[in-house]
Amino acid sequence: NKWRIVFPNTGRQWKDWKQASTFYSGNRIQTTKYTWFTFLPQYLFEQFHRLGNLYFFFLVVLNWFPQVEVFHREITVLPLIVVLFASMIKDAVEDYRKYQFDKTINFSKTRVYDK
């Protein structure tokens, strides 16, 4: 368990401040889940941990074998794609709103209390 220690920059506690600042290099807030590079892999990883999505994926894979093909291959893929695409758009918009809120919080002015 690490405690976060905040020191005012008055010059009196320079040694303690330098030691504490090695663990906490910045004071910015980040609540977003994704980045541009990790959005698609991380999103698909999270979605295929859900039982419903795994079921539809299993049907898609099973339907590619001609011996057990019940529907056309394209029709089986369609529900999975629609659900994943709708959820992807929702998560992207939600994460972008979190990014904008974090940006306004991180660039806002603050007051520092010092005795």
Backbone as a printed PyTorch tensor [residue, N CA C, xyz], in Angstrom:
tensor([[[  0.8390,  -1.1830,   0.0000],
         [  0.0000,   0.0000,   0.0000],
         [  0.8800,   1.2410,   0.0000]],

        [[  0.7080,   2.0690,  -1.0100],
         [  1.4600,   3.3140,  -1.1030],
         [  0.5200,   4.4700,  -0.8050]],

        [[  0.9960,   5.3850,  -0.0240],
         [  0.2410,   6.5900,   0.2640],
         [  0.7500,   7.6950,  -0.6280]],

        [[ -0.1290,   8.5170,  -1.0840],
         [  0.2720,   9.6590,  -1.8890],
         [  0.5140,  10.8410,  -0.9720]],

        [[  1.6960,  11.4020,  -1.0470],
         [  2.0680,  12.5350,  -0.2130],
         [  2.1910,  13.7520,  -1.1160]],

        [[  1.4930,  14.8140,  -0.7720],
         [  1.5300,  16.0420,  -1.5500],
         [  2.2600,  17.0890,  -0.7340]],

        [[  3.3260,  17.6450,  -1.3070],
         [  4.1100,  18.6710,  -0.6400],
         [  3.9790,  19.9760,  -1.4110]],

        [[  3.7920,  21.0830,  -0.7100],
         [  3.8140,  22.3750,  -1.4050],
         [  5.2390,  22.6950,  -1.8180]],

        [[  5.3790,  23.3760,  -2.9030],
         [  6.6920,  23.6840,  -3.4470],
         [  7.2150,  24.9750,  -2.8080]],

        [[  7.6170,  24.9080,  -1.5630],
         [  8.1220,  26.0840,  -0.8550],
         [  9.6320,  26.0430,  -0.6900]],

        [[ 10.2540,  24.9380,  -1.0040],
         [ 11.6950,  24.8260,  -0.8700],
         [ 12.1350,  24.2690,   0.4670]],

        [[ 11.2440,  24.2250,   1.4560],
         [ 11.6140,  23.7290,   2.7780],
         [ 11.7510,  22.2100,   2.7800]],

        [[ 10.8680,  21.5240,   2.0500],
         [ 10.8800,  20.0650,   2.0800],
         [ 11.3580,  19.5000,   0.7370]],

        [[ 12.3790,  20.0750,   0.1690],
         [ 12.8230,  19.6820,  -1.1700],
         [ 13.2550,  18.2160,  -1.2200]],

        [[ 13.9330,  17.7370,  -0.1990],
         [ 14.3980,  16.3560,  -0.1880],
         [ 13.2190,  15.3850,  -0.1350]],

        [[ 12.2340,  15.6470,   0.7320],
         [ 11.0550,  14.7800,   0.8240],
         [ 10.2210,  14.8440,  -0.4530]],

        [[ 10.1140,  16.0150,  -1.0280],
         [  9.3400,  16.1730,  -2.2610],
         [  9.9750,  15.3940,  -3.4010]],

        [[ 11.2930,  15.4670,  -3.4900],
         [ 11.9910,  14.7580,  -4.5690],
         [ 11.8240,  13.2500,  -4.4220]],

        [[ 11.8730,  12.7570,  -3.2070],
         [ 11.7060,  11.3240,  -2.9670],
         [ 10.2750,  10.8820,  -3.2860]],

        [[  9.2890,  11.6660,  -2.8990],
         [  7.8930,  11.3000,  -3.1390],
         [  7.5130,  11.4540,  -4.6060]],

        [[  8.1140,  12.3960,  -5.3110],
         [  7.7320,  12.6360,  -6.7010],
         [  8.2480,  11.5600,  -7.6490]],

        [[  9.1480,  10.6950,  -7.2100],
         [  9.5970,   9.6150,  -8.0790],
         [  8.4950,   8.5780,  -8.2800]],

        [[  7.6190,   8.4150,  -7.2800],
         [  6.5270,   7.4640,  -7.4030],
         [  5.3350,   8.0550,  -8.1570]],

        [[  5.1340,   9.3580,  -8.0400],
         [  3.9940,  10.0270,  -8.6620],
         [  4.5140,  11.1540,  -9.5390]],

        [[  4.7420,  10.8530, -10.8050],
         [  5.3550,  11.8460, -11.6700],
         [  4.3850,  12.8990, -12.1530]],

        [[  3.0940,  12.5940, -12.1680],
         [  2.1410,  13.5830, -12.6430],
         [  0.9140,  13.6180, -11.7580]],

        [[  0.1220,  14.6150, -11.9800],
         [ -1.0830,  14.7680, -11.1790],
         [ -2.3040,  14.8400, -12.0860]],

        [[ -2.2800,  14.1130, -13.1730],
         [ -3.4040,  14.1830, -14.1020],
         [ -4.3400,  13.0060, -13.8800]],

        [[ -5.5880,  13.2460, -14.2360],
         [ -6.6340,  12.2420, -14.0710],
         [ -6.8620,  11.5610, -15.4120]],

        [[ -6.9650,  10.2470, -15.3880],
         [ -7.2600,   9.4950, -16.6060],
         [ -8.2680,   8.3990, -16.2700]],

        [[ -9.4970,   8.5790, -16.7650],
         [-10.5400,   7.5950, -16.5130],
         [-10.9000,   6.8160, -17.7680]],

        [[-10.2460,   7.0980, -18.8770],
         [-10.5620,   6.3920, -20.1170],
         [-10.0340,   4.9670, -20.0610]],

        [[-10.7060,   4.1080, -20.7930],
         [-10.3490,   2.6990, -20.8160],
         [ -9.4400,   2.3570, -21.9940]],

        [[ -9.6240,   3.0720, -23.0950],
         [ -8.9570,   2.7090, -24.3460],
         [ -8.0250,   3.8070, -24.8320]],

        [[ -7.1000,   3.4230, -25.7200],
         [ -6.3140,   4.3680, -26.5100],
         [ -6.6050,   4.0600, -27.9710]],

        [[ -6.0200,   4.8480, -28.8580],
         [ -6.2630,   4.6070, -30.2870],
         [ -5.7580,   3.2350, -30.7160]],

        [[ -4.6600,   2.7940, -30.1340],
         [ -4.0510,   1.5340, -30.5610],
         [ -4.6630,   0.3140, -29.8830]],

        [[ -5.1970,   0.4930, -28.6900],
         [ -5.7050,  -0.6580, -27.9550],
         [ -7.2200,  -0.7950, -28.0070]],

        [[ -7.9030,   0.0830, -28.7290],
         [ -9.3600,   0.0520, -28.7080],
         [ -9.9100,  -1.2610, -29.2570]],

        [[ -9.5620,  -1.6090, -30.4680],
         [-10.1490,  -2.8010, -31.0900],
         [ -9.7580,  -4.1020, -30.3900]],

        [[ -8.4820,  -4.3620, -30.1060],
         [ -8.1650,  -5.6280, -29.4200],
         [ -8.7640,  -5.7240, -28.0180]],

        [[ -8.6830,  -4.6410, -27.2680],
         [ -9.2060,  -4.6860, -25.9050],
         [-10.7270,  -4.7770, -25.9140]],

        [[-11.3590,  -4.0960, -26.8470],
         [-12.8130,  -4.1550, -26.9450],
         [-13.2770,  -5.5710, -27.2970]],

        [[-12.6480,  -6.1920, -28.2850],
         [-13.0290,  -7.5560, -28.6710],
         [-12.7510,  -8.5460, -27.5420]],

        [[-11.6610,  -8.3430, -26.8260],
         [-11.3540,  -9.2120, -25.6890],
         [-12.4440,  -9.1210, -24.6260]],

        [[-12.8990,  -7.9000, -24.3440],
         [-13.9630,  -7.7340, -23.3480],
         [-15.2940,  -8.3010, -23.8250]],

        [[-15.5990,  -8.1270, -25.1010],
         [-16.8860,  -8.5810, -25.6180],
         [-16.9810, -10.1060, -25.6710]],

        [[-15.8900, -10.7680, -25.9850],
         [-15.9450, -12.2240, -26.0790],
         [-15.7750, -12.9090, -24.7280]],

        [[-15.7460, -12.1360, -23.6580],
         [-15.8600, -12.7080, -22.3270],
         [-17.3160, -12.8310, -21.9010]],

        [[-18.2050, -12.2830, -22.6930],
         [-19.6390, -12.3800, -22.4070],
         [-20.1860, -13.6440, -23.0550]],

        [[-21.0490, -14.3200, -22.3330],
         [-21.5490, -15.6150, -22.7660],
         [-22.3950, -15.5170, -24.0420]],

        [[-23.2020, -14.4770, -24.1710],
         [-24.0450, -14.3260, -25.3580],
         [-23.2230, -14.1540, -26.6240]],

        [[-22.1760, -13.3610, -26.5490],
         [-21.3150, -13.1570, -27.7190],
         [-20.5430, -14.4250, -28.0660]],

        [[-20.1260, -15.1640, -27.0530],
         [-19.4530, -16.4360, -27.3240],
         [-20.3920, -17.4380, -27.9800]],

        [[-21.6610, -17.4150, -27.5870],
         [-22.6450, -18.3070, -28.1860],
         [-22.8180, -18.0000, -29.6750]],

        [[-22.9870, -16.7290, -30.0000],
         [-23.1370, -16.3580, -31.4090],
         [-21.8670, -16.6450, -32.2050]],

        [[-20.7040, -16.4450, -31.5880],
         [-19.4490, -16.7610, -32.2710],
         [-19.3290, -18.2640, -32.5080]],

        [[-19.7610, -19.0660, -31.5480],
         [-19.7540, -20.5160, -31.7100],
         [-20.6750, -20.9350, -32.8640]],

        [[-21.8340, -20.2990, -32.9760],
         [-22.7360, -20.5930, -34.1040],
         [-22.1200, -20.2120, -35.4370]],

        [[-21.4180, -19.1090, -35.4690],
         [-20.7540, -18.6880, -36.7100],
         [-19.6970, -19.7040, -37.1170]],

        [[-18.8720, -20.1100, -36.1630],
         [-17.8130, -21.0870, -36.4690],
         [-18.4220, -22.4260, -36.8770]],

        [[-19.4360, -22.8490, -36.1770],
         [-20.0820, -24.1240, -36.4790],
         [-20.7490, -24.1060, -37.8510]],

        [[-21.2690, -22.9810, -38.2390],
         [-21.9760, -22.8700, -39.5100],
         [-21.0350, -22.8530, -40.7180]],

        [[-19.7470, -22.6910, -40.5040],
         [-18.8010, -22.7200, -41.6200],
         [-18.4800, -24.1480, -42.0700]],

        [[-18.8730, -25.1300, -41.2890],
         [-18.6880, -26.5210, -41.6970],
         [-19.9100, -26.9630, -42.4960]],

        [[-19.7270, -27.4900, -43.6910],
         [-20.8770, -27.8510, -44.5330],
         [-21.7540, -28.9650, -43.9510]],

        [[-21.2010, -29.8120, -43.1070],
         [-21.9760, -30.9220, -42.5600],
         [-23.0470, -30.4390, -41.5770]],

        [[-22.7980, -29.3430, -40.8700],
         [-23.7400, -28.8580, -39.8650],
         [-24.3220, -27.4900, -40.2200]],

        [[-24.1570, -27.0830, -41.4660],
         [-24.6400, -25.7670, -41.8810],
         [-26.1690, -25.7490, -41.8640]],

        [[-26.7420, -24.8460, -41.0800],
         [-28.1860, -24.7260, -40.9730],
         [-28.6700, -23.5360, -41.7780]],

        [[-28.0250, -22.3880, -41.5950],
         [-28.3570, -21.1680, -42.3130],
         [-27.2380, -20.8490, -43.2780]],

        [[-27.4400, -19.8310, -44.0590],
         [-26.3330, -19.3370, -44.8740],
         [-25.2900, -18.7150, -43.9530]],

        [[-24.0530, -18.7660, -44.3740],
         [-22.9680, -18.2780, -43.5240],
         [-23.1100, -16.7890, -43.2040]],

        [[-23.5400, -16.0340, -44.1820],
         [-23.6450, -14.5890, -43.9890],
         [-24.7640, -14.2340, -43.0050]],

        [[-25.8290, -14.9950, -42.9940],
         [-26.9390, -14.7120, -42.0940],
         [-26.5560, -15.0010, -40.6490]],

        [[-25.7160, -15.9850, -40.4240],
         [-25.2980, -16.3170, -39.0740],
         [-24.3530, -15.2550, -38.5080]],

        [[-23.5450, -14.6600, -39.3570],
         [-22.5840, -13.6450, -38.9160],
         [-23.2790, -12.3240, -38.6120]],

        [[-24.3900, -12.0580, -39.2590],
         [-25.0610, -10.7660, -39.1580],
         [-25.4590, -10.3660, -37.7360]],

        [[-26.1130, -11.2070, -36.9260],
         [-26.4580, -10.7630, -35.5670],
         [-25.2440, -10.4220, -34.7140]],

        [[-24.1900, -11.1990, -34.8450],
         [-22.9770, -10.9390, -34.0780],
         [-22.3560,  -9.6050, -34.4770]],

        [[-22.2940,  -9.3430, -35.7650],
         [-21.7080,  -8.0850, -36.2410],
         [-22.5420,  -6.8890, -35.7950]],

        [[-23.8490,  -6.9990, -35.8720],
         [-24.7190,  -5.8830, -35.4760],
         [-24.5710,  -5.5780, -33.9930]],

        [[-24.5750,  -6.6010, -33.1770],
         [-24.4510,  -6.3970, -31.7290],
         [-23.0830,  -5.8240, -31.3810]],

        [[-22.0240,  -6.3710, -31.9680],
         [-20.6770,  -5.8750, -31.6740],
         [-20.4860,  -4.4500, -32.1720]],

        [[-21.0120,  -4.1350, -33.3420],
         [-20.8390,  -2.7940, -33.9060],
         [-21.5980,  -1.7510, -33.0800]],

        [[-22.8210,  -2.0560, -32.6930],
         [-23.5970,  -1.1170, -31.8780],
         [-22.9260,  -0.8850, -30.5210]],

        [[-22.4620,  -1.9460, -29.9200],
         [-21.7870,  -1.8250, -28.6340],
         [-20.4480,  -1.0970, -28.7790]],

        [[-19.7750,  -1.2900, -29.9050],
         [-18.5080,  -0.6250, -30.1510],
         [-18.7060,   0.8870, -30.2640]],

        [[-19.7370,   1.2980, -30.9630],
         [-20.0120,   2.7280, -31.1040],
         [-20.3520,   3.3310, -29.7410]],

        [[-21.1710,   2.6320, -28.9670],
         [-21.5390,   3.1250, -27.6330],
         [-20.3110,   3.2790, -26.7450]],

        [[-19.4210,   2.2730, -26.7360],
         [-18.2170,   2.3450, -25.9100],
         [-17.2640,   3.4380, -26.3850]],

        [[-17.1570,   3.6210, -27.7060],
         [-16.2730,   4.6520, -28.2390],
         [-16.7700,   6.0420, -27.8580]],

        [[-18.0640,   6.2790, -27.9750],
         [-18.6200,   7.5860, -27.6100],
         [-18.4650,   7.8370, -26.1120]],

        [[-18.7360,   6.8260, -25.3190],
         [-18.5990,   6.9540, -23.8660],
         [-17.1590,   7.2360, -23.4600]],

        [[-16.2120,   6.5420, -24.0780],
         [-14.8080,   6.7490, -23.7500],
         [-14.3320,   8.1180, -24.2200]],

        [[-14.8460,   8.5860, -25.3560],
         [-14.4680,   9.9120, -25.8390],
         [-14.9990,  10.9940, -24.9110]],

        [[-16.1960,  10.8260, -24.3850],
         [-16.7390,  11.7880, -23.4200],
         [-15.9150,  11.7990, -22.1370]],

        [[-15.4750,  10.6270, -21.7010],
         [-14.5980,  10.5660, -20.5350],
         [-13.2810,  11.2940, -20.8090]],

        [[-12.7520,  11.1290, -22.0160],
         [-11.5080,  11.8000, -22.4000],
         [-11.6820,  13.3190, -22.3710]],

        [[-12.7960,  13.8110, -22.9050],
         [-13.0440,  15.2540, -22.8960],
         [-13.1860,  15.7780, -21.4720]],

        [[-13.8930,  15.0490, -20.6210],
         [-14.0470,  15.4760, -19.2310],
         [-12.7080,  15.4740, -18.5050]],

        [[-11.8950,  14.4370, -18.7230],
         [-10.5660,  14.3840, -18.1160],
         [ -9.7100,  15.5580, -18.5740]],

        [[ -9.8410,  15.9100, -19.8340],
         [ -9.0650,  17.0140, -20.3920],
         [ -9.4480,  18.3330, -19.7270]],

        [[-10.7510,  18.5670, -19.5110],
         [-11.1630,  19.8090, -18.8540],
         [-10.7180,  19.8280, -17.3900]],

        [[-10.7670,  18.6980, -16.7270],
         [-10.3210,  18.6390, -15.3310],
         [ -8.8140,  18.8360, -15.2280]],

        [[ -8.0580,  18.2130, -16.1130],
         [ -6.5980,  18.2870, -16.0350],
         [ -6.0600,  19.6730, -16.3620]],

        [[ -6.7760,  20.4500, -17.1740],
         [ -6.3020,  21.7780, -17.5280],
         [ -7.0060,  22.8910, -16.7560]],

        [[ -7.7520,  22.5260, -15.7220],
         [ -8.4060,  23.5560, -14.9180],
         [ -7.4280,  24.0970, -13.8800]],

        [[ -7.6800,  25.3200, -13.4600],
         [ -6.8200,  25.9420, -12.4550],
         [ -7.2160,  25.4380, -11.0770]],

        [[ -6.2360,  25.3020, -10.2280],
         [ -6.4860,  24.8150,  -8.8750],
         [ -5.8900,  25.7980,  -7.8600]],

        [[ -6.3520,  25.6850,  -6.6480],
         [ -5.7980,  26.4660,  -5.5520],
         [ -4.9840,  25.5420,  -4.6690]],

        [[ -3.8560,  26.0270,  -4.2260],
         [ -2.9730,  25.2580,  -3.3580],
         [ -2.9940,  25.9040,  -1.9850]],

        [[ -3.2400,  25.0910,  -0.9970],
         [ -3.2520,  25.5830,   0.3820],
         [ -1.8980,  25.3410,   1.0030]],

        [[ -1.3240,  26.3800,   1.5780],
         [ -0.0540,  26.2780,   2.2860],
         [ -0.1440,  27.1470,   3.5300]],

        [[  0.2090,  26.5860,   4.6520],
         [  0.0940,  27.3410,   5.9080],
         [  0.9840,  28.5600,   5.9110]]])
